Amino acid sequence: MRSRRQFLNSAAVGSAALAAGAIWSPRAAEADAATSTPLTAQTPDVGFCHDMTAHHVQALVMCERILGRGTGDAVQAAAAEVLRNQAIEVGMMRAWLADWGQPTTEPETAMGWMGMNDGAGLPLAAMPGLATDDELRGLSLAEGMEQGQQWLTLMRAHHVGGVTMAEAAIELASYEKVRRLARIQAEVQTFEIGQYDQLLATEYL
């Protein structure tokens, strides 16, 4: 079985290579070239990139609030991995949105592309997995292992919401590069959820 670092490093390399086009195959290029659906805010590819970018941005905020603090080595390493991987993916998804002529600002509503609320979507703050302002404030004020426990709990819920979106994009997106990124995200975040569960059941009881 691969170690956590081996798994995450390979996923990060995959994300970086995808961003650079290094794993772009002729078959994938043909599939994307054949995509004729006009890209709008409700198109799954666009909607997913908007929503997952906003989701990732909050994860980066949570990581920044605990890095360098005394949460224990395991949580520090986990936060550094999330910060690195998701920062790469935010840049990638924003670049795609710009290429498609779409805004890169946060949307007012989310998940309409998934059919949520009959396509009307949800307010952005209501996206599954997002921490509330009070939870973020509590995370900032906590100290030591308590802060580590709070980060693990919030990031676990955050990842569960992220995996739900990624799995929907795997099924609904038209572009192979979007589906491929969504598969990487679903695999990595599912793996990390398992790691967080182990820490919450042992060191961070």
N, C-alpha and C positions, 0 to 999 in steps of 0.2 A: 504494500500500500504506500502511495506517495505521501510524503510529509506535507504539512500545511504549507510550508514555504515553497516546496517544489510545485505543489498544485497552483498556488497563487502566482508564482513566478512565470509558470508556463502560460497561465491565463493572461497575465499582464503583457507578455511577449506577443501573444495572439492579438490582443487589443491594439498594441502599438503597430504590429505588422498590418493589421486591417486598416488602421488609419493611414498608413503609408502606401497602401495598395499592394503590399508585398505578397499577400496571399489571395490576391484577386485573380480568379481563374477565368479563362475564356468563356466557359459555360456560364459563370455568374455574370460576366459582362454582357453576354448575349441575352440573359434573362432580364437584366436591368434595362438594356437597350430596348427590349420588347415591351417594357411596361408603358402602357399608353394612358393609364388613368391620370387625369389632371391632378396635380398636387395641391391640396387645400389644407386648411387647418384641421379638417375632420378626416383627411386621408390617414389611414393607420400609420404609415411610415412617418408622416409629419407629426401627427398627434403623439405617437410614442416618443419621438425624439424630444418634443417639447416637454412632455410630462416626465420622462425619465431624467432629463437634464435638471428640471426643477427638483425632483426627488433626490438626485445625486448632490445637488448644491446644499441641501440641508444636511446630508451625511457629511460633507466636507466641513460644515460649520461645527457639527458635533465632534468630529475628530480634532479640529483646531482648538476646541475648548478644553480638551484633556491632554493633548500632547505636551510633554515636558512636566506633567504633574505626577504626583506619587500614587498612581493607580495600580502599580505592579507591572512587571515586565511583560506579562502576557497581554494585558490590555493595551499597553503602549505599542507593542508589536502589531497587534490587530488593527489599531487605529492608523498606524503608519501605512499598513497595507491598503486599507480602505481609501485613505487619502491619495495614495499614489495611483491606484487602479482607477478610481472613479474620477479623478482629475483628468486623466488621459481620456476617459470616455466622454466627459463633458465637452472637452475640446473637439473631439471627433463629431459628436452629434451636432454641436453648434456649427461646425464647418459644413456638414451636410445640409443643415437648414439654410445656411447662407447660399450654398450652391443651388438650392431649390428655389431661391428667391423668397424664402419665408423669414419672418422676424425671429430673432434669437432671444427676445425678451420673454419673461415668464408669462404664460397664458393666464387669463382670468378664471377659466374653467378647465377641468381636466377629465380625461377618460371618456369623453363623448365618442371618440374613435373606437372604443371598446363596446359601444352600445349602452353605456351606463345611463340610466334615466331616459331611456328611449332616444339616446343620442344627444341629449341636452348636456350630459356630463355633470360633474360635481364642482362646487367651489374648490379652488386649488388647495386651500387649507384642509379640506376634508378628504384629501387623497389618503387611501389606506397606508398606514405605516408612518405618516408624518407625525413628528412630535409637536405638542402644543407649545405655545410661548411659555407657559408655566413650567412645563417639563424641561425645556431648554434652560430656563432660569435656574431651576433646581439643579440641573447638571453642572452649571457653571459654579454654583455656590457650594456644592458637595466637595468633600476632600477624601483623599486616600482611597482605601478599598471600597468605601461606600460610593465614591464617584465612579470607580471602575465597574461596580455592580450596576449602577444606573446606566452607564454607557452601554454595557452589554445588553441590558434589558431593552433600552430604547433602540439600539442598532439592530437587535434581533427582530423587533416588530417592524422596523424600517425595511429590513431585508425581505421579510415575508410579503410586504406590500410590493416591493420591487420585483420579486419573483413572479407575483401574480401578473404584473404588467408585462414582464419579459415573455412569459408563456403565452400571453395573448398576442404579442407582436410576432412570435414565432409562427402562429397560425394565420394572422391577418395581414402582415406586411407584404408588400409587393416586391421590394428590393431585397436581393439576396444578401447584400452587405448589412442591411438592417436586421434581417433574420439571424444572420451569423453572430452579430453583436449581441442580440437578445439571447441566443443560446449560451454564449460565454457568460453573460450576466446571470442567467438562471443557474448555471452550473456553479459559478464561483460563490454566489450569494447563498445557495443551498448548502454548499460545503461550509461556508462561514457560520451559518446558522447552527450546524452541528457542533462546530468548535465552541461557539458561544454557550450552547447548552451544556457542554462538558465543563466549561469554566464556572457557569452559574451553579452547577451541581456539586462542585468541589471547592475550588479556591474562593469563590465569591458567593458562598451560601448566605 
